[in-house]
Amino acid sequence: MVNVVYWFYKTGRMPMPLQRWRDLADRLAERITSDEFPPGSKMPTTVELMAEGESKPSIERAYRELVDRGLVVRKPRVGTVVRNRSRVRVPLSRYGAVLRPGGDKGPWETATAAVGLDGSVVPSSVERISAPAGLAALLEIEPGSPVVRRSRHAVIDGDVVQVQDAYYPAGLAAASGLDEPGKVIGGVFGAMTAAGLDPATADETVTARPPTQAEAAELGIGERVPVLCIERVVRSRSGQVLEVLRVVGAADRLELHYGGLPLAGGVP
């Protein structure tokens, strides 16, 4: 009773019963997972749920809970929509095809097309910055050196699945046309190969963490949905660092597949 009085004193309103909105959220979640509401479909409106006997505060709190779980997204002028959570299988072998000349798809487009999905890369911005110390160490250049940052979204059927930031030494970017805005036809590796930069190896580091508020907004996910963070360093055959790529993607939509790796000496 003391807690309720204190809540009313601090907020000027009575707290809604916890069980009511949580029960509503669980019932709506069950209707989503059972495919009564498939991906892309609109959820019942507040007015419709109130007609079923639910209170407006309970409905709003239940939908916030479903957003946090990554089950729905709130879209202005559309309403609450079921989020597509189908996984995208991203194989390590995605680099092989794009290193061969003549292709018109980059690694993301190649990987999504291989599993029958309509994937694309949408450029966001291209800007020239001074390399901070951590980035400079990865690029093996002096801190403060000019670097070109290309920001873009990896998209499937209009949904942003990855947020990508790629960094290049300014001279290298100019030589391969990566300092210009717009889509790179054939992907970045194709542009590097055409410029004679000879990309040969890619090292990837993968970690997981909760998203920032900005990342959650860009990816259309709740803040309780973890993200995968991929950092890729690309080198030429001579060992020169050509690119540092940082990717953040919703963990429930990405499957990184590293099958077929050679095991030197066999398995005992």
C-alpha positions as CSV (number, residue, x, y, z in Angstrom):
1,M,0.0,0.0,0.0
2,V,2.9,2.4,0.8
3,N,4.4,1.8,-2.6
4,V,1.1,2.7,-4.3
5,V,0.7,5.9,-2.3
6,Y,4.3,6.8,-3.1
7,W,3.8,6.2,-6.8
8,F,0.7,8.4,-6.8
9,Y,2.5,11.1,-4.9
10,K,5.4,11.1,-7.4
11,T,3.4,10.7,-10.7
12,G,-0.1,12.0,-9.9
13,R,-1.7,8.8,-11.2
14,M,-2.3,5.3,-10.0
15,P,-0.1,2.5,-11.4
16,M,-1.8,0.1,-13.8
17,P,-2.1,-3.5,-12.7
18,L,1.1,-5.3,-13.9
19,Q,-0.7,-8.6,-14.7
20,R,-3.2,-7.0,-17.0
21,W,-0.9,-5.5,-19.6
22,R,1.5,-8.4,-19.4
23,D,-1.3,-10.9,-20.0
24,L,-2.4,-8.8,-23.0
25,A,1.2,-8.7,-24.3
26,D,1.5,-12.5,-23.9
27,R,-1.8,-13.1,-25.7
28,L,-0.9,-10.9,-28.6
29,A,2.6,-12.5,-28.8
30,E,1.0,-15.9,-29.1
31,R,-1.2,-14.7,-31.9
32,I,1.9,-13.5,-33.7
33,T,4.0,-16.6,-33.2
34,S,1.1,-18.8,-34.3
35,D,0.9,-16.9,-37.6
36,E,-2.5,-15.5,-36.9
37,F,-0.7,-12.2,-37.6
38,P,2.0,-13.0,-40.1
39,P,5.0,-10.7,-40.8
40,G,3.9,-7.3,-42.3
41,S,0.3,-7.6,-41.1
42,K,-1.3,-4.8,-39.0
43,M,-2.0,-5.5,-35.4
44,P,-5.4,-4.7,-33.8
45,T,-5.8,-0.9,-33.2
46,T,-6.3,0.6,-29.7
47,V,-9.9,1.2,-30.5
48,E,-10.4,-2.4,-31.5
49,L,-8.8,-3.8,-28.4
50,M,-10.7,-1.3,-26.2
51,A,-13.9,-2.7,-27.7
52,E,-12.8,-6.1,-26.4
53,G,-12.6,-4.8,-22.9
54,E,-9.0,-3.7,-22.6
55,S,-8.0,-0.3,-21.2
56,K,-6.0,2.2,-23.2
57,P,-3.0,2.3,-20.7
58,S,-2.8,-1.5,-20.8
59,I,-2.9,-1.6,-24.6
60,E,-0.1,1.0,-24.9
61,R,2.1,-0.7,-22.3
62,A,1.5,-4.1,-23.9
63,Y,2.5,-2.8,-27.4
64,R,5.6,-1.2,-25.9
65,E,6.5,-4.6,-24.5
66,L,6.0,-6.3,-27.9
67,V,8.3,-3.6,-29.5
68,D,11.0,-4.4,-26.9
69,R,10.7,-8.1,-27.6
70,G,11.2,-7.4,-31.4
71,L,7.9,-8.7,-32.4
72,V,6.3,-5.6,-33.8
73,V,7.2,-2.1,-35.0
74,R,5.3,1.1,-34.7
75,K,5.0,2.9,-38.1
76,P,3.7,6.5,-38.3
77,R,0.5,6.8,-40.3
78,V,0.4,2.9,-40.6
79,G,0.0,1.6,-37.1
80,T,1.6,-1.4,-35.3
81,V,3.0,-3.9,-37.8
82,V,4.3,-7.4,-37.2
83,R,8.1,-7.4,-37.7
84,N,9.6,-9.9,-40.2
85,R,12.1,-12.0,-38.2
86,S,13.0,-14.5,-40.9
87,R,16.8,-15.2,-40.8
88,V,19.2,-14.3,-43.5
89,R,22.0,-16.9,-44.0
90,V,25.2,-15.1,-44.6
91,P,28.0,-17.6,-45.7
92,L,31.7,-17.0,-45.4
93,S,31.9,-18.0,-49.1
94,R,30.0,-14.8,-50.1
95,Y,33.4,-13.1,-50.9
96,G,34.5,-15.6,-53.5
97,A,32.1,-14.6,-56.3
98,V,32.5,-10.8,-55.9
99,L,36.3,-11.0,-56.2
100,R,35.9,-12.2,-59.7
101,P,35.5,-9.5,-62.3
102,G,32.4,-8.9,-64.3
103,G,29.8,-9.3,-61.6
104,D,27.2,-6.7,-60.7
105,K,26.4,-7.8,-57.1
106,G,28.2,-7.1,-53.9
107,P,28.6,-9.5,-51.0
108,W,25.3,-8.7,-49.4
109,E,23.3,-8.9,-52.6
110,T,25.1,-12.1,-53.5
111,A,24.3,-13.7,-50.2
112,T,20.7,-12.8,-50.1
113,A,20.1,-13.8,-53.8
114,A,21.6,-17.2,-53.1
115,V,18.7,-17.9,-50.6
116,G,16.0,-16.3,-52.8
117,L,15.7,-13.0,-51.0
118,D,15.6,-9.5,-52.5
119,G,18.6,-7.9,-50.8
120,S,20.1,-4.5,-51.7
121,V,22.5,-2.0,-50.3
122,V,21.2,1.6,-49.9
123,P,24.0,4.3,-49.6
124,S,23.4,6.7,-46.8
125,S,26.4,9.1,-46.9
126,V,30.0,9.5,-48.0
127,E,32.2,11.8,-46.0
128,R,35.9,12.6,-45.4
129,I,37.0,12.4,-41.7
130,S,40.2,12.4,-39.7
131,A,41.0,8.9,-38.4
132,P,40.7,8.5,-34.7
133,A,43.5,6.4,-33.0
134,G,41.6,3.1,-32.9
135,L,40.5,3.2,-36.5
136,A,44.0,4.4,-37.6
137,A,45.6,1.4,-35.9
138,L,43.3,-1.0,-37.8
139,L,44.0,0.8,-41.1
140,E,47.7,1.0,-40.2
141,I,47.9,4.7,-40.9
142,E,48.8,7.7,-38.7
143,P,46.1,9.0,-36.3
144,G,44.4,12.0,-37.9
145,S,45.1,10.9,-41.4
146,P,42.3,11.6,-43.9
147,V,39.8,8.7,-44.3
148,V,36.7,8.3,-46.4
149,R,33.7,6.8,-44.5
150,R,30.9,5.2,-46.5
151,S,27.7,4.6,-44.6
152,R,25.0,2.4,-45.9
153,H,22.0,0.2,-45.0
154,A,21.7,-3.5,-46.0
155,V,18.0,-4.0,-46.8
156,I,15.7,-6.9,-47.5
157,D,12.2,-6.1,-48.8
158,G,12.4,-2.6,-47.5
159,D,13.5,-3.6,-44.0
160,V,16.9,-2.4,-42.7
161,V,18.8,-5.5,-41.5
162,Q,22.3,-4.1,-41.2
163,V,23.8,-0.7,-40.6
164,Q,27.3,-0.6,-42.2
165,D,30.1,1.9,-41.9
166,A,33.2,1.3,-44.1
167,Y,36.5,3.2,-43.9
168,Y,39.2,3.7,-46.5
169,P,42.4,5.6,-46.6
170,A,41.6,8.7,-48.6
171,G,44.1,8.1,-51.5
172,L,42.9,4.5,-51.9
173,A,39.2,5.6,-52.0
174,A,40.0,8.2,-54.7
175,A,41.8,5.7,-56.8
176,S,38.9,3.2,-56.8
177,G,36.1,5.8,-56.9
178,L,34.9,5.0,-53.4
179,D,35.0,8.7,-52.4
180,E,32.0,9.4,-54.6
181,P,28.4,9.2,-53.3
182,G,25.9,6.6,-54.7
183,K,25.9,2.9,-55.2
184,V,29.0,1.0,-56.2
185,I,28.0,-1.2,-59.1
186,G,29.5,-4.7,-58.5
187,G,30.3,-3.9,-54.9
188,V,33.4,-2.4,-53.2
189,F,35.6,-5.4,-53.9
190,G,34.8,-5.2,-57.6
191,A,35.8,-1.5,-57.6
192,M,39.0,-2.3,-55.8
193,T,39.9,-5.1,-58.2
194,A,39.2,-2.9,-61.2
195,A,41.5,-0.3,-59.7
196,G,44.3,-2.9,-59.4
197,L,44.2,-2.9,-55.6
198,D,44.0,-6.7,-55.5
199,P,41.8,-7.5,-52.4
200,A,42.9,-10.9,-51.2
201,T,42.0,-11.7,-47.6
202,A,39.3,-10.6,-45.1
203,D,39.5,-11.1,-41.3
204,E,36.2,-10.9,-39.4
205,T,35.6,-10.5,-35.7
206,V,32.0,-11.0,-34.4
207,T,30.6,-9.9,-31.1
208,A,27.2,-9.4,-29.6
209,R,25.7,-6.7,-27.3
210,P,22.5,-4.8,-26.7
211,P,21.7,-2.1,-29.3
212,T,22.0,1.6,-28.6
213,Q,18.8,3.7,-28.9
214,A,20.0,5.0,-32.3
215,E,20.8,1.5,-33.6
216,A,17.4,0.1,-32.4
217,A,15.6,3.0,-34.2
218,E,17.6,2.4,-37.5
219,L,17.0,-1.4,-37.4
220,G,13.4,-1.2,-36.3
221,I,14.0,-3.4,-33.2
222,G,13.3,-3.2,-29.5
223,E,16.1,-2.4,-27.2
224,R,16.0,-5.9,-25.7
225,V,16.8,-7.5,-29.1
226,P,20.6,-8.1,-29.2
227,V,22.7,-7.0,-32.2
228,L,25.7,-8.8,-33.9
229,C,28.7,-6.6,-34.5
230,I,31.0,-7.6,-37.3
231,E,34.3,-5.9,-37.9
232,R,36.0,-6.8,-41.1
233,V,39.6,-5.9,-42.1
234,V,40.4,-6.5,-45.8
235,R,44.0,-6.7,-47.0
236,S,45.6,-6.9,-50.5
237,R,47.8,-9.7,-51.5
238,S,50.8,-7.7,-50.5
239,G,49.4,-7.1,-47.0
240,Q,48.1,-3.5,-47.3
241,V,44.9,-2.7,-45.4
242,L,42.3,-1.7,-47.9
243,E,39.2,-1.4,-45.8
244,V,37.8,-1.6,-42.3
245,L,34.1,-2.4,-42.2
246,R,31.9,-2.2,-39.1
247,V,28.4,-3.8,-39.3
248,V,25.6,-3.8,-36.8
249,G,22.7,-6.1,-37.4
250,A,19.7,-7.6,-35.5
251,A,20.9,-10.9,-34.1
252,D,17.5,-12.5,-34.7
253,R,17.7,-11.9,-38.4
254,L,21.3,-12.9,-39.2
255,E,22.9,-16.3,-39.4
256,L,26.7,-16.2,-40.0
257,H,27.6,-19.5,-41.7
258,Y,31.3,-20.6,-41.6
259,G,30.9,-24.1,-43.1
260,G,33.6,-25.9,-45.1
261,L,36.6,-24.5,-43.3
262,P,39.8,-26.5,-43.9
263,L,41.2,-28.4,-40.9
264,A,44.9,-28.7,-41.4
265,G,46.2,-32.2,-40.5
266,G,42.7,-33.6,-40.2
267,V,40.7,-34.4,-37.1
268,P,42.2,-36.8,-34.5
